[in-house]
Amino acid sequence: MKTLRVPGLMVPGSRPQRLEVGEFIRRLRNRFAKYSITEMLAGWIFSRQLTRHGITIVSQGWPWPKVINLGGEIHTENCQFYSGVRLEVGPGARLEIGNGTYLNRNTLVHASSLVRIGADCQVSWDVVIIDSDMHPVRGQTSVKPIIIEDEVWIGCRVIILKGVHIGKGAVIAAGAVVTKDVAPYTVVGGVPANILQPRLDAVTQVSGDGGPRPRAS
């Protein structure tokens, strides 16, 4: 079976994947079925501002997402950005966004050091993610990395501040201000954000290592 090097399907720090031609055609058809030509064209134009990227989709038109890069790097995989999204990186900083993640309208992500958003995250509108105080604070470190693991849901108008690590599968309720780490598969909310409840569905519960497992009968 013939293989095809696909430069658009990239993982930060890795080489382009090699796909079977049939698989590449299947993915391409799925992409055309899900998104309009306008969204894909806008995504291609927007992606030219990124250091490294996968397939990029831009939805809902004007104002287009904006990049302010003062000498850092922005690495994205296959992602979707809605109107008004703003990505900012400072000198030597790095912003990473994983596969299948979307950023909704007017979300701001600022990296002075490192902001890493995992795969399959859902980020609502008017969210602010910022790893810096933006000015010196006496006796405190003004910049600390933010890590958001895979499958995190972030509600509208959430603010995530410097030094926060959000575990896999966590849910951040609308309007929360996150100032400290969030455990995997937990729901947090409030100002400052605190645990509201575990994130459990009808068949899973959080295991000791932070991953889901079948609920005991």
N, C-alpha and C positions, 0 to 999 in steps of 0.2 A: 504494500500500500504506500502510495506517495505521501510524503510529509511536506508541510509548508511552514516556513518560518513566519511568524505573525508578530511584527514589531509593535502592534498596538496592545498586545496582551502581556503586560509587564508586571513584575513584582519588584519593589525596590530592592536593589542590591543583587538582582539575579539577571540571568540572560533571558532573551525572549524565548517563549515556549515554542515547541515544534508541534504542530497539529496535523492530523490526517486531513487531507483535502475535504473529505466528506463532512468531518466534524466542523471544519471552518465554515463551510457553506451552510450547515445547519444553524450555527450560531449567527451567521450573517442574516439568514432569513428570519430568525427569531427577533433579531434587533430591528429589522425593518418592519416586522409585524407590530412591535411594541411602541416604537418611537417614529415620529415624523421625520421627513427629510430635513425640515427646518431645524428640528432639535439636534439632529446629528451634525448638520453643517455648522450650527452655532457652537456645538461642542468641539468640533475640529478647530474652529477659529480660536476659541477660548484656550484649548489645550496647548496652543503654540506658546503661551506664556508660562507653561509649566516646565520644570526641569526634566521630568520623566513622567509618563502617563500611559494609561491604558485607553480603552474606548471611553470617550467623554461625551456626556449628554447635557445640554443646557435647555431648560424648559421655562415656559411662561414669559419669554420675551424680555422687553425693556423694564427696568434697567438691567443690562447684562451683568453677570458676575464680574468682579474686578479683582485684579492681582496687583499688590504693591510689594515688590521684591527689592530690598535694599542690599542684596548681596548674599542671600541665603539660597536654600533649595526647597522646591515643592515637588514631592513624589506622590502620584496618585495611581491607583489601579483603575478598574472599570467603575466609574462613579457618575453620579448625576448631581448637577448643581442647578438650583432654581434662581429666578431673577433676584437681583440685589445682594447675592452672596459676595462677601469680601474676604479675600485671603491675603494676609500680611506676613512677611517674614523679614526679620532684621539681619544684619551682617553676620554671616556664619551660622545662622539659625536653620532649622529643618522642620518642615511640615510634611507629615505622611498621612495619607488617607487610604484605607484598605478597600478591597474589592467588594462591590455591591452596596457601598455606603452612599447615602444621599444627604445633601445639605439643603434645607428648605429656605424659603424666601428671607432675605435680609439677615442671614446668619453671618456673624463675624468670627473668624478664627485668626488669632494673632500669635506668632511664634517669635520670641526673642531668643530662645534656646532650642526647645524641642516640643512640638505638639504631635502626638501620634494617635490617630483615630483608627480603630481596627476595622475588620470586615463586617459587612451587613449591619452597620449601625444606621439608625433612623434619627435624624436630627431635624427637629421642627423649626418653625420660623422664629426670627428675632432672638436666636440663641447667641450668647457671647462666650467664647472660649479663649482665655488669655493667660499666658504663662508669665506675665510680668506685671509689676505694679506701675510700670510706665514712668516711674520717677524714683529716686533713692529714698529709702526709709531708714532713718538712723537706727543702727543695731539690728537690722534685719536684712536677709537676702532678698533682693527685689525681683529675682528671676529664678524660677524652678520649673522643670519640665512637667508637662501634663501627659498622662497615658490613659487612653480610653480603649478598653479591650473590645473584642468582637461582640456583636449582637446587642449592643446597648441602645436603649430608647431614651431620647432626650426630648422632653416636652417644650412647648413654646415659652419663650422669654426666660429660659434658664440661663444662669451665669455660672460658669465653671472657672475657678480661680487657680492661681499658680500652685504647683506641687501636688495636685490631686491625681490619684490613681483610681480609676473606676473599673471594677471587675466585670468579667464577662456576663452578659445577660441582665445587667442591672437596668432599672427603670428610674429616671429622674423626673419627678412630677413637675408640671408646669409652674413657672415662677420661682423655682427653688434657686438658692444660692449655695453652690457646693464649695466648701472650704476645706474639706478633709476627705480622706479615702472612703470609697464606697465598696463594700464587699460584693462578690459575685451573686447574681440572682436575688438581689434585694431591691425593694422599692423605697426611695427616699424622697422627702419633700420638705418644704419650709425654708425659713430664713433664720439661721443657717440650716442647711439640709440635715435632717436626721432620719433614721430608719423608721419607716411606717409599717412595713410588713415584709416577710419573705415573698419572692415572686414564685408562686406555685400554681400549676394548673392541675387538672384532674388526674394526671398520671405521673407527674414527676415531683421530686422534692430535691432540695439541695443536699448533696452528699458532703462528707467531711472534707473532700479535696476541692470543693467549690463547684463541682460539675453536677449535672442532673443525673438521677438514677430512678428506676421504677419505684413507685410508692409501695411500701410494704402492705400486704393484705392483712 
